[in-house]
Amino acid sequence: QVQLVESGGGLVQAGGSLRLSCAASGRTISGRQMGWFRQAPGKEREFVAAISWSGGSTYYADSVKGRFTISRDNVKNTVSLQMNSLKPEDTAVYYCNANQAAWRAVVGGIQGDYWGQGTQVTVSS
């Protein structure tokens, strides 16, 4: 079992930056693919970014590619999402996700069973 706690959300103007963090406890996240999802009001939850257990591979939704960067530190047991050039459409609750599936399955859309409580990101016009 893995407990995940997100932090770093807040209110930022369009074009600004935020860095989200996901702290894991219970078990290490080493050996698990990690990802970020988000859900905007009235919208379905959508994939944002994923990183392989070693950090050697990343995958991004087209909507955030080139603006967001996912990273991990398996020693500190944390995952981060650096968000630059934020847009109002990035406004959502962002969730951290831990996945025991193989990397190719994660890229194919398989979601892990472990979620954080979410952190709110609001981007003003």
C-alpha positions in Angstrom: 0.0 0.0 0.0 1.1 3.5 -0.8 -0.3 6.7 0.7 0.1 9.8 -1.6 -0.2 13.4 -0.5 -0.1 16.2 -3.1 0.9 19.8 -2.3 1.8 23.0 -4.1 -1.4 24.0 -5.7 -2.7 27.5 -5.6 -3.8 30.5 -7.5 -1.6 31.8 -10.3 -2.0 34.2 -13.2 -2.0 32.9 -16.8 1.6 32.5 -17.9 2.8 31.8 -14.5 4.3 28.7 -12.9 3.6 26.3 -10.2 5.4 23.2 -8.9 3.3 20.4 -7.5 4.7 17.7 -5.2 3.5 14.3 -4.3 4.9 12.7 -1.2 4.6 9.0 -0.8 4.6 6.9 2.4 3.8 3.4 3.5 5.9 2.0 0.7 8.6 3.4 -1.5 7.5 4.4 -5.0 10.5 2.7 -6.5 9.4 0.1 -8.9 6.1 1.9 -9.6 5.2 4.1 -12.5 4.0 7.4 -11.3 1.6 9.9 -12.9 -0.4 13.0 -12.6 -4.1 13.4 -13.6 -6.4 16.3 -13.3 -10.1 16.9 -13.2 -11.7 20.3 -14.0 -15.2 21.2 -12.9 -17.8 19.5 -15.1 -15.1 17.5 -16.9 -13.8 13.9 -16.9 -10.6 13.1 -15.2 -7.8 13.3 -17.7 -4.2 12.1 -17.9 -1.5 14.8 -17.6 1.9 13.1 -17.3 3.6 9.9 -16.3 7.1 8.9 -15.4 8.6 5.4 -15.4 9.9 3.8 -12.2 13.5 4.6 -13.1 12.7 8.1 -14.3 14.1 7.2 -17.7 10.9 7.6 -19.6 8.2 10.2 -19.5 4.9 10.7 -21.3 2.7 13.7 -21.6 -0.7 14.7 -22.7 -0.6 16.8 -25.9 -2.3 19.6 -24.0 0.7 20.0 -21.6 3.6 18.9 -23.7 6.4 21.4 -23.7 4.9 23.3 -20.7 4.9 20.7 -17.9 7.7 18.5 -16.7 7.3 15.5 -14.5 10.2 14.2 -12.3 10.8 11.9 -9.5 13.2 11.3 -6.6 13.1 7.7 -5.5 15.3 8.4 -2.5 13.1 11.1 -1.2 10.0 9.2 -2.3 8.5 12.1 -4.1 7.2 13.0 -7.5 6.9 16.5 -8.9 5.1 18.3 -11.7 6.7 21.6 -12.8 4.0 23.6 -14.6 5.1 26.5 -16.7 3.2 28.8 -19.0 0.0 28.0 -17.3 -3.3 28.6 -19.0 -6.8 29.1 -17.6 -7.7 25.7 -19.1 -5.2 24.1 -16.8 -7.4 24.9 -13.8 -8.3 21.6 -12.1 -7.7 19.4 -9.2 -4.5 17.6 -9.8 -4.1 14.0 -8.5 -1.0 11.9 -8.0 -1.2 8.3 -9.1 0.9 5.2 -8.4 0.8 2.4 -10.9 2.2 -1.1 -10.6 1.6 -1.9 -14.3 4.4 -2.1 -16.9 5.4 1.2 -18.5 3.8 0.2 -21.9 0.5 -0.4 -20.1 0.7 3.0 -18.4 1.3 4.7 -21.7 -1.6 2.7 -23.1 -4.0 4.2 -20.6 -3.9 1.9 -17.6 -4.4 3.8 -14.3 -3.0 2.8 -10.9 -5.1 2.1 -7.8 -3.4 4.5 -5.5 -4.4 8.2 -5.5 -3.7 11.3 -3.5 -6.3 13.6 -2.2 -5.7 16.1 -4.9 -4.5 19.7 -4.9 -6.3 22.6 -6.5 -4.7 24.6 -9.2 -6.5 27.7 -10.4 -5.2 29.8 -13.3 -6.7 33.3 -13.7 -7.0 35.1 -17.0 
